[in-house]
Amino acid sequence: MTKRTLSFFVFALSIIFVVSACKSNPSGSDDGEYSQVNNWVLANMDFYYFWNELVPEEADGNQQPEDFFTGMLEPNDAFSYISDDAETLLDELNGSSFTAGFSPAFGLFSGTENVFIIVEFVYPNTPAAAAGIERGDIIIRINDQDLTTDNYLDLYYDDSSAKYTFGIYNVEENSISEGGSVTVNKAELSLDPVVYTDIIEDSGHKIGYIFYSRFINGENDQFIQAVDNVLADFENQGVTELIVDLRYNPGGTIDAAENLANSIAPQSVTTNEEVFVQYEYNETLEQYYIDNEGLDSPNLISRFSEDPTNLNLDRVYFLGTSSSASASELLINGLRPYMDVVLVGTPTFGKFYGSYVLTGLNSNPPNNYAIVPVVLKYANAVGFSDFGDGLAPDHVVEEDLFQSKPLGDPTDELLSKALELITGTQTPPRKNDTKYSFYKIGRSNKV
């Protein structure tokens, strides 16, 4: 049986830098219930925010912090956000969340307010996996309630136990009927972003495949190590080609992106410590880094570095979609000046900004708020940025989640195309029989 889920989370579209040292509250007005928090927000936004010319001169202590923060944002800034629970946010950014363990995409049936969920993938060893939920499953009801535009987020996030009712898509009748159901008890999980790996031997090629869901470090860099372990195994087994599946990867930390880049880039690039990414800030912050760290500051220029594992490739294949964002795009864009980067799929999201996580936990006085403002804009070594329409694929391939294949299945549309490009052997195209009309209204990386 097929089943599945998704969620919205702003982290899904961010390059994240966790900054422990935040500016303290300035001396300012103490009037108003929220004056201390808003003074802290003001000081940090004035120093860090990319568009800090929009930050007001004084804090309004009578405004709720959420309203005060959003009121100063650049009109087109859809990425900066505020949280009133800094500790939980930090846990989530490190890979820990209360979840069933699957990644959902929300869809809206055309001409209706009826929402459904399609499961993009399921994390191994989670309640969802134990319950038999699989990639491509359709969920039409949660806890016996139909999903609508008014309730679908509440139903998805509510309760520690969820009864998922599945839908079955009928190709011939072009309809979705009700299927079975399963009840899943959610749990606090630390989800390894390395969801699936394989070595595919085809036509004399040894092809490493890795499905990577998020760029996160994990506690004590455990998820950095998880990536290193996979790549070391690829190297030991003589992998000659690499496919990195980022089709649902919304971004994450620059550390995780750099780590992966250092194992993929040609060895001469890492040995020579070539420029990986360049960063631009507001005038105040940029001058601060120049004055205190010099023009070659790692906050201004990120460089490749030697890694114990390096596949020393001349070419790499990425699988991407409009859900591939931020750090995913940074990795692809940063490698392009130095090697043959082949992107298969559809245009990526188009986000060339990064954020700092600034918490009030150690401010004076402390508070439990966190702000995640856009702080920087990035470009690759040759200055390429501003790709608002996303990174264009070299080979356009659209996937059909209604008829999706398991991760790593050679007949999956995107993977099949990459394998064809590597081996020269064409897999007969799978006929797309889906006729159901719907609009994709969102996805998230908080599972």
Phi, psi and omega in degrees: 000154184249141181206166183180163183206160179213175177197159179264136176203127187297330178304337183300346181231048185222145158266121190250133169239120178274118184252117184278330183263108180250157179291140179285169178297135177283162172290123184201193183293136175260010181283136174103151183298328186250020187298318183294314179295315184291328173296321177295316177301314182300312183300316182287321178293323180295327182272320190258328191298135184301323179254054188290351175294344179270352182285130181294164181283331181229154178271142174266105184287352180266348178276142172299143183307322180299317181289320179298317180295307184293335181291343181258002185283149173301136188306328181264008180278102179260010190246329181288143180206169182231148177228144176264012179222081186298319184294316178295320179299315180297321176299316182294321179292341178264005174104001182258131178204159178271111195204163171277333175106028174224158182259123186255149168239130182265134177235155179238121178296131185304135176076009181225177172251018181274124183255148173224167178239135170246132180283121177281316176195164180239132176288138177297153173058042178236166176304323179296316179296318180296330181278355178090011177292139186228159174304133180093351178295146181250129177248124182246350183208141176234128182051044175066017177246134176296145178274129178229173179295340181273335189235354193296324179290317178299316180294322181293319185272336186288154169070147178275347177232134183229131173263116181259125175257129188262153174251151179243122180275125178256112184296314185294318182271353181053052183214163176240121179250164182284136177250216180276192180214163178210145178254131184237131174268117180289163181210162174281113188234148171253107193264117178292122182289346174277093189276325184203139175221158178198157169244118184256122178256118186209126175053040178083004180254142171252112191245118175276134179233130178225127173262118188239119191268331182204150174268089180229151183275318186080167178299130180054034178060032183296328181276336168297316180294325179298318177295315180301320181297318179295313182292325176296321177295318176302315181296316182296329182268007173076033178298133182248347178223151183226133174242120178252116184267106181245024191299334178240015186275112186273356179124202182151220187273148177292328179301316181292323178292317178298318181300315179292319180299322183292339177269342183265321187297154175304145185301325179297328180290317180287322179298319181277358180050053178293162180290127176266306183216146173246143184241144176237138183234181170293163187302320182294311183290322178298316180293326177299314180293321179296313183293323188263337186231351178088169184293339179262021180304139176297344174279347178253326181223123173262129182246152170296154175217158181293140181235146178304331177248122176217118182285348176050054183270152170264347186210146176218146180249132174243140173255125185218158177218187177293348176271357177272113191224161165054254182297331174297315180290324177300316179298311180298312183294323182290331180277336189303324179293347191242349183201172178280107180254117183251117180256124181244131178139230178233168181306141179286181188295313181098057178232118183240032177241157176231161185233154168255144171264114182244120182247155178266011186297328182247016179282174181235105359283158181288156172214166185259020178273156171224139172242144180232076182275153169295125184244330188218162172239141184239156176218161177276188187298333180260012174085012182283125180205198176055038178270068185299335178268010180088170174278125184285135179289150173284332179223114184281120177219128178256140178264156179241099183296334178295335180234040187289153176257159177301154177302135179086357178290124183299343179268358171302137188306310185289313180295321180301319180293318179297318179296322178298318180295326181283313189266340185078004179257119184274130173273132179306128183299139178279129182292132177270105183263355183294129181241351186293134182263127178205163176247133176279119186255000176160165172209174177201165179258356174273109188260000000 
